[in-house]
Amino acid sequence: MEQTIQERTNHGTQRLAEYPHLEENLQSKGRIHACKASRRGYQQASDRLRRANRDLGETAAFIAASLTTVTAIQAVISVANDKLGLSREILQLAFNSYIAVFILILLLGALRINGALRRRAQAERDIDQTKKGIFEFCPLDQWPKLEE
């Protein structure tokens, strides 16, 4: 039994000694795979960064449009008050509703912006990490181009 174990150990050692280029070949294949994985991760992180930036823009547009609409409704209420002579209680209710909708829009916008900023920060960290892998494992011609 000892002899079998010893033979397996010697046999494996003998193989590596006979093929010194095998280790180099495995190392170069590992670098190729690491380079591909880093480049793929970089592309995915760049896509996530673009989506997060787009979400930030959409959220800002949503908040601006919503606040403009709510302000227009308040203007209509004011004009209606002059023309219709509504009671003070109805105007107070309309104004409180206006304030509630205004605050709700700001809160929802803040939550959405916070989420987009977190996703953006994570994507930036991922880009930095994958660039490090690209610089380490990929040849110079496969490095990402400088963004202007």
N, C-alpha and C positions, 0 to 999 in steps of 0.2 A: 504494500500500500504506500509506503514511503517512497518507494522507487517510482510509482506512477506520478505522484505529486512532483517529485523532483524532475521527472522527464518533462512534464507539462511546463514547468517553470523554465527549464533549460531550452525547451523547444521554442517557447515564445521569445525568450531572450535572443536565441540564435536568429530568429526571423528578423527582428529589428536590427540586429548587427549586420545581417546580410543586405538589408535594404536601407541604407542611410538616407537616400533621397525620399523615401516614403514619409518620413517625419516632416521634411520640408514641404512635400506635396500636400500633406494634411494641413499644415500650417497655412499654406497659401489658399487652400480651399476654405479654410476657416475664415481667413481675412476677406475672401470674396463674399462669403455668406454674410459676414458681419457688415460689410460695406453695403450689400443689397438691403439688409434689414435696416440699417441706419438711413439709407436713402428713402426707403419706403416709409419709415417712421417720420422722417423730415417732411415728406409730401403730405402725410396725414395730418401732422401738426400744423403745417401751413394752411391746409384746408380748414382745420378747426379755427385757426386764427382769423381767416377771412370770414367764416360764418359768424364768429363772435363780433367782429367789427361791423358786419352787416346788421346783426341783431341790435347793436348799439345805435346805429343810424335809424333803424326801423322804430326803435323804442322812442328815440328823440322826436321823430316825426309823429308817432302816435300821441305822445304827450302834447306836443304843440297843436295838433289838430283837435284833440279832445278839449284842451283848454280854450281854444278859439271857439269851438262849438258851444261850450258851456257859457262862455262870456257872451256869445251872441244870444243865447237863450235869456240870459240876465238882461240884456239890452231890450229884448222883445217884451219881457215882463215889465220893465220900466216904462216902455212906450204904452203898453196895454194899461198900465196903471193910470197914466195921464188921460187916455182916451175913454177908459171904462169906469174909472173911479172906483177901483176895488177897495175892499175894506182893509184895515190895517192888519188884521189877523191873517188874511189870505196872503198879503204881501210878505208878512213875517215868515209864514210857512214856505213860500216860494224862495225867499232869500236863504232860509236855513237849508232847504233842499239844494240850492245852488252851492252853498258852502260845503255840504256833505259830499256832493258829487265832485267838487273841486279837490277836496282832500283825498277822496277815494282814488281819483286819477293820479294824484301825486304819489300816493302810497304804492299803487300798482306799478307805476313807472319806476319808482325807486327800487322795488323788489326785482323788477325785470332787469334794470340796469345793473344791479348788484350781481345777479346771476351771470349776465353777459360779461361783466368785468372779471368775475372769478374764472369763467371759461377762457377768457382772453389771457389772463395771467398764467393759467395752466398750459395753454397752448404755447405761450412764449417760453416757459420753462422747458417744455417738450422740444421745442425747436432748438434751444440752446444745447440740450442733452444730445439730440440726434446730430447736430452739427459737430459736436465733440467726437462722436463715433465716426462720422464721415471723415473728419480731418485725421483721425487715427488710423482708419482701416482702408480708406479709398485712395486711389492715385490722384494726383493733383488735378488732372483734367476732369475728374468727376466731382470736384468740390462745388458747392452752390455758388452761383454768381452773386456778386455784391449788389444789393438793392439800392437804387438811387432815389 
